[in-house]
Amino acid sequence: MNEEDTKQALRYFHDVSLMLYYPKVINVFFIDSKPILEILSQLLALTYVTKIDAIALITDEPLPLKITNNLKEGFFNEDIFECLKSKSVVFSLPEFQLCDLIRLLLHLNIITKLEDEPKGHYFIPYALPSYNDLVSIKEANAKPLLIVWREEKNKEILPVPTGLFPLTIVHLLNLKEYVTEIPPSTPEYYKFRDAMSLKVVFKGKEDTLHLINCYTHIEVYFTGPTQHCPLVRKLLTKAIDNSSDAMHLKHNYVNAFACPSKRSSCYCIVRPREDGNIVNCTICPVSATISSDHWYWFESGPVENDNGTQMKHNNNQSPDESLLLVKKPGTDDLMKLFIDSAAHYMIIGIGLSVNVTDLTPLPHLTILNLIQVFQRWSDSNNDVTWAKILKVCQDFPNQLGKAEAKINKFLLSPEARDKY
């Protein structure tokens, strides 16, 4: 065999898991991966083994409490491996020493290198404890985005692939242009192997990204300006794709929202199309209408879905106007635009699925009744968007055609762009 044939054979044996071979990192291949796994197992065992006799089986001597506590937060320095019992086996050959192990772990994205972190030069999320409490995040303006895995043929919901979440965290931390640091271990942040908060920066402003592994999906929360949500989703997609490739997994995940019906096993799956996005529930016979504060995650809003429950996108609208369509209108703006159409408050209320039967039909109360209609619609949280109110105007052109023209003009104005 020539050199190229040998390399090809080594790559084949690596692909079928008969050996470890990473020529881009080290010029060594491992016929038996047990020593590498053993030293990693001993490193992680330091976070939960407390009995002295058990620790004696892992380390040559007990480690200082500060080093152990830092490791429990995921931080460590490379010299910690020198204290582990298995070092004598792993580093038995001059061709593979501690610096080679670190390069290999970095290449595999098991660890990531940190800058200016006093608790350690490296971070390993696998060392963190599990998160067992209820999630409570209130400062996010956008509703959480869900990442859901599905069987490609029968569309069955699958668990989040084992090991993918911490690997995705490392890939995100390696996007150092955007992801700047791991927040401190305080109650408002998450630092667990299945729940993590990360500091991210867009246009010089630092905000927080929260990721929660909920077994059947990953929940994504972003506390920053909603206009950055699409970029957050793209960064997360890139990290998940890279993690899936590293684990030889299919990219069989989709974006989704929690179903408003409150069915725990139902997801509103987002399906992209050329003219926008549609939503289909996995269980509900009629897919739910998703409110505007969900659609911040996407550049374009919803179009009509298979059951006709979501607004259709108008191709004649400008990009600015199209983005505003999914935003929630303010009652003050609605009143300015509909003040001349106040007499039609009952039509507006019916179109918005608002109860109007208890409103007193007297001429001098029409403006008050219109205020009630818009307030009830806003409180209902039922597709409260500019797109919805435009649809009502289009359904009743004889009564609300003038209001529709006002809305279209307003959405193109600098005032609307600055406000929404």
Secondary structure, 3 states (H helix, E strand, C coil): CCHHHHHHHHHHHHHCCCCEECCCCCCCEECCCHHHHHHHHHHHHCCCCCCHHHHCCCECCCCCHHHHHHHHCCEECHHHHHHECCHHHHCCCCCCCHHHHHHHHHHCCCCEECCCCCCCCEECHHHCCCCCCCCCCCCCCCCCEEEEEECCCCCCEECCCCCHHHHHHHHHHCCCCCEEECCCCCCCCCEECCEEEEEEEECCEEEEEEEEECCCEEEEEECCCHHHHHHHHHHHHHHHHHHHHHCCCCCCEEEEEECCCCCCCCEEEEEEECCEEEEEECCCCCCCCCCHHHHHHCCCCECCCCCCCCCCCCCCCCHHHHHHCCCCCCHHHHHHHHHHHHHHHHHHHHHCCCCCCCCCCCHHHHHHHHHHHHHHHHHHCCCCCHHHHHHHHHHCHHHHHHHHHHHHHHHCCHHHHHHC
